[in-house]
Amino acid sequence: MADGDPHQLPAGLAAASLTAALAASPTAAHADTAWTVRKAPFTLGTSGLTAVAAAGPTAIWAGGYQWQSSYVPPFCGELGPCSPRFYQNPVLQSGDGASWSWIGTPGMTGSGQITALDAVSATDVWAAGPHDRSDGGNCGTPYLAHLSGGAWNEVSAPPLTCFFALDAEGAGAWAAGYADLAHGGSAVYRWSGAWTAQDTGAMDVRAIRQRTPGDVWTVGDGGAHHWDGSAWQSPPAPDGVWFTGPIADDGAGGVWAAGARRNSPEGSVLLHYADGAWRTEFETTAVVKGLTRVPGTRTLWAVGALAGKPYVISTG
């Protein structure tokens, strides 16, 4: 994982073990997919964006972290392998892609980050992520906030070890992350008045999208998986690419996903699944962590980090 990556992994696991080596021939990028760098939210210190959601062309939310610091524990290497420890403050902003405004995170005013966002409408938005652990390692307790009735409030979060993904709709929400193995937890939970574990078989899910109750996509330790209403399937994807999340539908029956090439771990590729095949459509040296489509359009927004600062791109 890249130095300073806010999505830290549980001890003893490498990034390679949480993504899928996928098997199919890569295809050339399509020239008609135009991604453009946009104005990023203002942040302080070492910063990055890890989530984005949209309810309309002028109703966009971006979340992530700022003031990130890290240190290497004393005697690292002498007593065995160890990882840097990270601390940061949360970022949650809204805007139209040309200007951004700060939003508070009730219940997590500091020491944490926003790693997942989803918007049902301009007045119904969810934000999630982990609190920092006191020792700076891995993920702390899960955090979840909901914009409803004109105000943001902290609400009960599902029992995930790491909170990576969120998909909300009018009747409830889906949440995904790293399963709490010590307590027999799941990597996916469904909320409809209360959180209920879903038996997907995965222990680490980095992204989840429900287009209909019988059309759900996940990305995680087993690559990309699709629920068709009766069974989970794993469609083929380009050779040499690892899925690292996130995913978004394209508004025309296809799916977009972010991944990383084995020979370029510091950057990202954006993949488009349509007509039964994955195609590489865009490559960047930034690390892309969030991806969404503006409802009712084919416009997509993606966010991440480049050289320790927020990174925002969009189509259209």
ABEGO torsion letter per residue (X at the ends): XBBGBABBBBBGBBAAAABBBBBBBBBBBBAABBBBBBBBBBBBEBBBBABBBBABAABBBBBEBBGBBBBBBBGBGAAEBBBBBBBBBBBBBBEAGABBBBBBBBGBABGEBBABBBBABAABBBBBEBBBBAAGBEBBBBBBBBBBGGBBBBBBBBBBABBABBBBBAAEBBBBEBBBAAAGBBABBBBBGBBBBBBAGBABBABBBBABAABBBBBBAAEBBBBAGABBBBBBBBBGBBBAOBBBBAGAGBBBBBBBBAABAABBBBBBBBGGBBBBABBBABBBABBBBBBGBABBBBBBBBGGBBBBBBBX
